[in-house]
Amino acid sequence: MSVDRTINAANTTSAVAPNLVAAPHGLQRVWATLGRVVAFAIVELQKLQHDRTELVTRMVQPALWLLIFGTTFSHLQVIDTGSVSYLAFLAPGIIAQSALFISIFYGIQIIWDRDAGILAKLMVTPAPASALITGKAFAAGVRSVAQVVGVLGLAYLMGIALTINPLRIVAAMAVVVLGAAFFACLSMTLAGLVRNRDRLMGIGQAITMPLFFASNSLYPVDVMPAWLHTLSTVNPLSYEVDVLRALLIGTPFHAVDVVVLLVAPIIGIATASKVLRRLVA
């Protein structure tokens, strides 16, 4: 009798036991991760709805660079840019610079998420840290696309000879997304290291202008002193500007520029993902 009861109890237990769902693997895991990346990116982009004027106000600085700095140095003719006008030479650099200024402070948002308790909740979800970082990084890149549109529109109004080929313009947008994604990852890595908004703001301000001036955004590398030329070769912004110039004004194309643009965000995502947990530790 007791044996029958034991068997019946076992059968009852097995009948009500929950069915375990196997974790996704292979292509299912890849698609699941991509879905989470897209979801995180959409959440970031939806924040623009709360301040739609941001896209307009961020155009002020690049417009000033083109209208004041660009036209002044173009008239002075102190920088030799060969057969290309200085304004045409400058415009791709200003596009890269404006995207840099958007993304280099992106780590502040992740510290805000930490302080609001949002980051801790996200870190206990099944989504890997790399999905969160990737989503935020490419959201920064998509935000930067507006800068491409704005600078190109202003350049056309100023009569600057830039390409009107739609495929090249779309490719330039993709380049800006990759560049902005890397610098957003750099910012989030710094956020994980310093874990403080004020410190991160100070570091961002300290490195933004050196990154800009130690690149080929404003002047060709040929006119740089040797030490600055060396810095420009290890500056990812220089490679981004090179590709933008190749697409927008037809300067020579170098495969190494594309390789750096593709590899840099991958390294940035991996590094930022490693230090992200320091924010919630």
DOMIKE-689362 format. One record per residue (C-alpha): residue in one letter; x, z, y. Coordinates in pm, whole numbers, padded with zeros to 5 digits, always signed. Each point is the difference from the previous one (the first is absolute). Layout:
aXZY/...
***
This chain:
m+00000+00000+00000/s+00278+00094+00239/v+00180-00322-00089/d-00309-00203+00095/r-00023+00182+00331/t+00365-00072+00072/i-00047-00370-00077/n-00313-00017+00216/a+00179+00174+00288/a+00289-00244-00026/n-00239-00294+00000/t-00183+00140+00302/t+00326+00051+00188/s+00118-00352-00074/a-00337-00137+00105/v+00014+00157+00345/a+00374-00048+00055/p+00061-00220+00304/n+00133-00348-00052/l+00351-00025+00140/v+00065-00309+00211/a+00334-00160-00064/a+00227-00028+00301/p+00036-00356+00129/h+00308-00181-00117/g+00158-00340+00040/l-00191-00230+00232/q-00280+00253+00032/r+00243+00250+00148/v+00137-00261+00240/w-00347-00096+00122/a-00100+00365+00032/t+00307+00072+00212/l-00060-00306+00217/g-00359+00111+00051/r+00118+00339+00120/v+00255-00159+00233/v-00271-00217+00155/a-00231+00301+00032/f+00265+00204+00182/a+00077-00294+00229/i-00368-00048+00086/v-00036+00369+00083/e+00295-00027+00239/l-00136-00313+00166/q-00342+00158+00046/k+00163+00251+00234/l+00018-00280+00256/q-00377+00025+00039/h+00046+00333+00176/d+00231-00153+00264/r-00044-00374+00026/t+00188-00009+00330/e+00322+00071-00190/l+00047-00367-00083/v-00025-00090+00368/t+00219+00278+00138/r+00275-00075-00250/m+00026-00350+00147/v+00111+00132+00339/q+00362+00062-00094/p+00071-00334-00173/a-00173-00178+00289/l+00231+00174+00247/w+00306-00096-00204/l-00100-00365+00007/l-00132-00017+00355/i+00269+00207+00174/f+00311+00024-00215/g-00040-00342-00157/t-00072-00199+00314/t+00273+00181+00197/f+00274-00066-00253/s-00128-00352-00052/h+00052-00072+00370/l+00340+00171+00005/q+00116-00208-00299/v+00257+00263-00096/i-00072-00014-00374/d+00088-00321-00179/t-00267-00085-00257/g+00103-00360-00055/s-00268-00266+00010/v-00278+00259-00018/s-00133+00157+00319/y+00063+00371+00037/l-00373+00077+00008/a-00051-00185-00329/f+00300+00184-00143/l-00136+00334+00123/a-00363-00030-00116/p+00065+00054-00376/g+00216+00300+00086/i-00279+00151+00208/i-00245-00051-00288/a+00235+00189-00233/q+00061+00268+00261/s-00369+00066+00061/a-00061+00032-00375/l+00295+00239-00022/f-00144+00220+00274/i-00331+00023-00188/s+00144+00083-00340/i+00293+00227+00085/f-00236+00283+00098/y-00233-00048-00297/g+00137+00309-00170/i-00171+00214+00264/q-00335-00096-00149/i+00100+00123-00343/i+00101+00334+00151/w-00342+00014+00167/d-00154-00061-00343/r+00210+00286-00138/d-00110+00238+00275/a-00366-00096-00050/g+00023+00065-00374/i-00069-00364-00084/l+00342-00072-00148/a-00020+00288-00249/k-00331-00137-00130/l+00141-00351-00031/m+00304+00123-00190/v-00212+00147-00282/t-00190-00324-00059/p+00102-00232-00286/a+00149-00240+00255/p+00382+00011+00001/a+00182+00090+00320/s+00133-00355+00017/a-00357-00133+00033/l-00064+00226+00298/i+00329-00098+00166/t-00054-00370-00068/g-00353+00008+00138/k+00110+00171+00320/a+00305-00224+00037/f-00192-00324-00027/a-00276+00135+00223/a+00270+00039+00265/g+00099-00359-00070/v-00355-00128+00040/r-00030+00186+00329/s+00314-00176+00115/v-00153-00341-00064/a-00201+00048+00318/q+00331+00006+00187/v+00087-00341-00143/v-00327-00142+00125/g+00038+00162+00341/v+00360-00104+00060/l-00062-00354-00122/g-00304-00031+00224/l+00198+00119+00301/a+00290-00228-00090/y-00228-00304-00014/l-00149+00093+00338/m+00352+00024+00144/g+00086-00343-00137/i+00261+00130-00244/a+00081-00256-00268/l-00104+00174-00322/t-00145-00163-00308/i-00372-00064-00027/n+00020-00068-00373/p-00260+00234-00155/l+00197+00039-00324/r+00309+00111+00189/i-00205+00242+00207/v-00156+00153-00312/a+00347+00027-00154/a+00120+00175+00316/m-00285+00249-00036/a+00107+00069-00359/v+00357+00058+00117/v-00121+00250+00260/v-00206+00182-00265/l+00309+00037-00221/g+00219+00116+00286/a-00256+00248+00128/a-00057+00130-00354/f+00370+00082-00033/f+00021+00183+00331/a-00321+00189-00078/c+00161+00111-00328/l+00309+00107+00194/s-00223+00207+00228/m-00184+00159-00293/t+00333+00077-00168/l+00113+00178+00315/a-00334+00182+00009/g+00064+00130-00350/l+00345+00120+00104/v-00077+00167+00334/r-00365+00100-00073/n-00072+00053+00368/r-00178-00226+00249/d+00215+00091+00299/r+00325-00054-00188/l-00121-00330-00138/m-00107-00116+00345/g+00345+00085+00134/i+00176-00180-00283/g-00227-00302+00038/q+00076-00023+00370/a+00371+00043-00071/i+00025-00285-00251/t-00252-00252+00136/m+00202-00139+00288/p+00332-00002-00193/l-00173-00198-00276/f-00132-00242+00260/f+00317-00044+00203/a+00226-00008-00308/s-00185-00305-00127/n-00014-00364+00101/s-00339+00043+00170/l+00129-00042+00356/y+00322-00196-00043/p+00183-00208-00261/v+00245+00180-00225/d+00275-00232+00128/v+00007+00174+00338/m+00012+00352-00146/p+00318+00207-00006/a+00145+00046-00347/w-00136+00350-00055/l-00353-00102+00102/h+00020-00310-00216/t+00083+00225-00296/l-00299+00222+00072/s-00231-00299+00024/t+00099-00115-00349/v-00131+00326-00153/n-00307+00013+00221/p-00313-00122-00185/l-00157-00097+00332/s+00261-00275+00043/y-00104-00166-00325/e-00366+00017+00098/v+00076-00163+00335/d+00205-00272-00170/v-00291-00100-00222/l-00245+00011+00292/r+00225-00229+00204/a+00033-00240-00292/l-00379-00016-00029/l-00095-00004+00368/i+00277-00196+00173/g+00170-00180-00290/t+00340+00168-00008/p+00202-00027-00325/f-00153+00179-00297/h+00206+00241-00213/a-00112+00112-00345/v+00169+00339+00040/d-00244+00084+00280/v-00296-00042-00235/v+00172+00200-00275/v+00058+00291+00238/l-00361-00016+00121/l-00130+00015-00357/v+00238+00267-00129/a-00009+00235+00300/p-00371+00096-00033/i+00044+00064-00373/i+00290+00236+00068/g-00196+00159+00283/i-00308+00061-00216/a+00209+00149-00283/t+00189+00231+00238/a-00307+00115+00193/s-00187+00068-00325/k+00283+00226-00117/v-00004+00220+00310/l-00377-00001+00056/r-00058+00311-00211/r+00223+00198+00234/l-00283-00013+00253/v-00237+00190-00226/a+00257+00227-00163/
***
